Amino acid sequence: DNCLVLGMFKIMNALLARYHRREDQDPLTPEEIESANVAALPMWVFSFVWSVGATVGASGRKKLEAFVRQRAEDGGFAEHMPPAEMQIYDYCYDQDELVWKDW
């Protein structure tokens, strides 16, 4: 559904706001650019979980998590996923420390 994708990009846009600079502001520092590069895929995962993934119930969450983790493994971006100790819904991404943390 287009609304779910739009919601995902709105979340992602909000998460990326810290990296946006207006013309009257100093450009991003090299450290900020590196942080944005490191955080981009985890923030995409977070945005997906809390938009598309928010539409499923408790039993659907387990199925969706298994599906997403398998696709991440197959696609080569499993290292950007939250740790498997808890459900993906139990984590948020800390952009300051560039790590997944439990809520």
N, C-alpha and C positions, 0 to 999 in steps of 0.2 A: 504494500500500500504506500502511495506517495507521501501520505501524512507521516508515516513512521520514518521514512527516509528524511523528510524535512525536519522532523523532530530530532533525529540523530545529528544532522548538520547544525541545528541550532545549539545543541549541547556542545558539540565540537567547537563551534564559533565562540561560545562563552568561555570555554577552556583555553582557547587560543588568544583571547583578548589581551592577555598580559604581554604577548609578543607583537602586538600591533602598535605601530608608531605613526603619528601624524607628521606632516611635513615640518611643523614647528618644534618637534621633539628630536632629541638625539637618536641616532640609529641604534639598533641593537648592538650590544657588545658581542665579541666572539664567544664569550661564555654563555650569553643568552641564546645565541644562535645554536650552539652545541646542545644546550638544554632543550630547545625546541625540537631539534632533530632526535634526541633521545626520547623525548616524551610523546612524539607524534603518534606512533603506533599504539602505545598503551592508552593514550587519550581517545583514540579511535575505538579501541575495544571498550573502554568505559562508556563512551557515547552509544555504542551499539547495545551494550547490556541494558542501559537505562532508557532506551527508546524501543527498539524492536524487542529486546528481551523482557521489557516490562509488561508486555501484553500476554504473557503466559502465566498460568497458575503454578502451584507448588509442584505438581507432577510434571508439568511442562518445563519447568526450570531445569530439572535434572536432565531431561532429554535434550533441551537446547544447549545446556552446558556441555554434555557429551559430544554433541554435534559440533559446537564451536571449538572445543579443545581439539577434536580430531582434525577439523579443517585447518586450525592453526598449526598443528603438527605437520600435516600434509603440505601446507603452504609455506613452511619454513619461518613462521613468525611466532612459534610457541614461546620463545624467550620473552616476548612482550606481553604475555598473558599473566593474569594474577596467579600466585602459587596455587597448587592443587589441594592444599591442606583443607581449605574451606571452599564453599561455592563462590563462583565469580561475583555473585550478588553481595558477598560479604566484604568486598574490598572497594577501596577508592584509590585513586592514583595521586600521590603526593608530588606535585610539580616542583616543590622546593628541594626535596631530597631525591627525586626521580626514582621512587620505589612505590610498589603496591603496599598499602596498609589496610588493616581491617578497620571497619567503621568504629 
